[in-house]
Amino acid sequence: MAVLGAGSWGTTFAQVLADSGAQVTLWARREEVAREIRETHRNRAYLGDHELPDALRATSSIDEALADADALIIAVPAQSLRETLGTWPTLPAVPVLSLTKGIERGTDRRITELLTEAGGADRSLTGVLSGPNLSREILERRPCGSVIACPDAALAARVASWITAPYLRVYTSTDVVGVEIAGAVKNVIAIAVGAATGLGHGHNTTASLITRGLAEITRLGEALGGRRETFAGLAGMGDLVATCSSPLSRNHRLGLALGRGLDVAAAAAEVGQTAEGVATARAVAEIAERLGVDMPITRAVVEVVDHGAQIDDVTAALLARSVRPE
């Protein structure tokens, strides 16, 4: 099978598959990254001095990666995925699993929609993996759970069978929409929680934001056809708690930097890697407005990252909202 994308999460998941006994080819956009993985079994730009399995192969040739692949795993950032797909051949008619968490800005497409629309993937064979999956902890082979959602239960079970590494426990679902929305929107909420922490607020504030953030995610997910129970599980609450509370979370760290007074560009530079919540926030807000879904925390993040609003002003506006039933 082929993992397409050699960033932190793509390379880490390639290790998971190799530890599960699969023959894995990892595609890297840059030849120097592929060569380093082949020759030294390391991806220092993303994973430092961590040693990758000897069996893991790497290439910068997409044709080589796709040749004879019986499954594809997509780990390309959401906002560059369409452009990247445009440089690839049409994806073959094999199971395709998305690891990417985000919504395309400008089109409001979910990642599985983008893979079928721009990549030619077979919709009936396209699924998503999501959950509390901080890549550094998984790289260190620390135990966690995740959810694989596919259009039908048989495919979800087939995809889940790829993962037998003892440190990653996989559950299955047929709620592709719910799992994708949960994975995308939690990044936006994590920015808000990080910003509150950066401002010096305490656990009451972060717990309130996480809880009300879950309510926003659930409202939007249900409006798009997701199932309510999905948002109470690993892909919903589980992923939200991990992303909002861990210093390993890029979106949380970006929020922390914003709360300390940095602007978005400086905060992103400090984080150093893609924080999907910045670009996803506006797309989520647009979908919510179109559907008439109330998402005040998301709107507040948009005001900060897109319109330069001050964190203190946005926080005050959230607290000044009129009383309403929970």
Buried (B, 14 or more C-beta within 10 A) or exposed (E): BBBBBBBBBBBBBBBBBBBBEBBBBBBBBEEEBBBBBBEEBBBEBBBEEBEBEEBBBBBBEBEBBBEEBEBBBBBBBBBBBBEBBEEBEEBBEBBBBBBBBBBBBEBBBBBBBBBBBBBBBBEEBBBBBBBBBBBBBBBEBEEBBBBBBBBEEEBBEBBBEBBBBEEBBBBBBBBBBBBBBBBBBBBBBBBBBBBBBBBEBEEEBBEBBBEBBBBBBBBBBBBBEBBEEBBEBBBBBBBBBBBBBBEBBBBBBBBBBBBBEBEBEEBBEEBEBBBBBBBBBBBBBBBBEEEEBBBBBBBBBBBBBBEEBEBEEBBEBBEEEEEEEE
